[in-house]
Amino acid sequence: MSKITEPTYDYQIGKLTAAYKAAITSILAELNRMDVTEMSRANSSAALAEVATILSGLNAESAAWVAENIPLAARDGVVNALTSLKIENPGAAPQFNRMNSEMVKAAVADTQSDLLAVTQNVERRVRSAVRQVTGESMRANTAAGIIGRRTISRDILDGLRKKLGDSVNTGIIDAAGRRWRPEVYVEMVTRTKMAITHREATVNEAIDRDVLYGRISRHGAKDACANWEGKYVKLVPDATGPFPYIGDLPRREIFHPNCKHLVSPMRNPPADV
Ligand SMILES: [Zn+2]
């Protein structure tokens, strides 16, 4: 049996997370340039406009990344199916069948909207922090005059700075309530979407060739996936045989976020497993 390697897409994903890190660094620099001793609505509007520009550049970059890389994962998934089934692939780039064309379109849209949600989240948090800090700075200045000080106290200034920094540093909260740094979340989302796309492309190619079974790859996993390595699965629920349907496998154990396991199609799984 030919060795199927599990793609990691480390290089591509590294480029995307670097873009997020760079954008976050630029936003922090923009926030640090704000003079918290004397904030005005005009200054904060200018800073927020700059933040919006940085994020819209990031949105364009990540949309292009998704449009290029999701199809790449799908092509790798098709090649995985062809290699597993020992089918010669004459062209350099395999064609997508109808199921795969539809799947890739949906996966691109889905991933782009997940990434857009990340930048929208960052923008919302920064906007709210800047508004809050502007208000506090204005109030503190007025109060300093009443109290008879020339400037706002160091403690207040530090607090205002921290509030601005925290708006990008403390990260975003996912549906399960976990907190992520934006670039770590982006890495998890894209890695997971690439893996799902790869698997679905493999399954779609296999089914189109009347292949209804597959086997889960092995790499000596240490987590719950270990129980599933080398196991046979059905690619459609109503295929005959004593194997679980791939869509019913417990997601806590296999094909979880960041999981690298893939499925290799096979026409005839052994009868005695
Ligand atoms: Zn796994």
Boltz pocket constraint, residues with backbone or C-beta under 6 A from the ligand:
constraints:
  - pocket:
      binder: B
      contacts: [[A, 221], [A, 225], [A, 253], [A, 254], [A, 255], [A, 256], [A, 259], [A, 260], [A, 261]]
      max_distance: 6.0
